[in-house]
Amino acid sequence: MQFGIFSVGDVTPDPTTGRTPTEHERIKAMVAIARKAEEVGLDVFATGEHHNPPFVPSSPTTMLGYIAATTERLILSTSTTLITTNDPVKIAEDFAMLQHLADGRVDLMMGRGNTGPVYPWFGEDIRQGIPLAIEKYALLHKLWREDVVDWEGKFRTPLQGFTSTPRPLDGTPPFVWHGSIRSPEIAEQAAYYGDGFFANNIFWPKEHFQKLISLYRKRYAHYGHGTPEQAIVGLGGQAFIRKNSQDAVREFRPYFDNAPVYGHGPSLEDFTEQTPLVVGSPQEVIEKTLAFRDSFGDYQRQLFLMDHAGLPLKTVLEQLDLLGEEVVPVLRKEFAALRPAGVPDGPVHPAAVTSVKEEV
């Protein structure tokens, strides 16, 4: 089981001080957070992709390449890569290059994004979101697996005798997750290719995501990739942790109440009841996360959102200390004990596995 964090890279005022970090400060903070994640023993750091204020991560591979040079074990991923508005040729090249630089410690999550104006900025039509995602990923999948590609589709110019360079490291493309919060077509796409399905369940009740994950598992088996239980599933989560619940709630409430993503909506208490958000002690985070298995079955990757809503860097780093030292070790032990034989571990590139063994 892999544990990690994902960041959306928002630049949000701290409601307790009124101060808004600069873009430079926020970018540097994301790098510090990734390095801290490795330091405390987490497995994955994932960055979002946005092309509009108040977000900064418009170039995920640039950021992940920099982080790769300053880490040794951390898997570097995205959350998400916008398959709809990026050129598959450029995705193929950028992530293969990152694979080589990071010795295989790379995967990525495909997504359509949730910002409508991005589509026309990159010459696309949001009404074609699903067809764009399906066609563009089909090309990307082909580019990583065939040395010479002839291809023609609806949304880009044809390719004739094209070779994407560099080729994937040791002939093994980066593992792909397909991220979705609402689209059964994306669950079907993940199942068709035998890829991972990441249900970013942080805002909606679990019943919605149970349907998506169940569909993905059934279709994964239908396409002959394994049993439903062997399908590769990832989940989102949110936590704010202090030694005791009262301190956590008191400290986090002003951030929750003013954050653009959920401020002025449901109360903190209602939101924590209906979604994966936990504001409390390490034990409360452990108990709620373990309960995900009851709702969704055994799964391979758990990513937490920890650095949003204007939380200062110092506070985020303290959160990561608690997550890495008091929460994740218990979760690793408990999930491992519960996992049946035959359920696979989280995906890791063979070169990354070899690299870690050599270091040991």
ABEGO torsion letter per residue (X at the ends): XBBBBBBAGBBBBBAAAGBBBBAAAAAAAAAAAAAAAAAAGBABBBBBBBABOABABABAAAAAAAAAAABAABBBBBOBBBAAABBAAAAAAAAAAAAAAAGGBBBBBBBAEABAAAAAAAGBBAAAAAAAAAAAAAAAAAAAABABBBBBBAABBBBBGBBBOBBBBGGBBBBBBBBBAABAAAAAAAAAAGBBBBBBAAABBAAAAAAAAAAAAAAAAAAGAEBAAABBBBBBBBBBBBABAAAAAAAAAAAAAABAAABGBBBAAAAAAABABBBEBAAAAAAAAAAAAAAAEBBABBBBBAABGGBBAAAAAAAAAAAAAAAAAAAAAAAAAABBBGBBBBBBBAAAAAAAAAAX
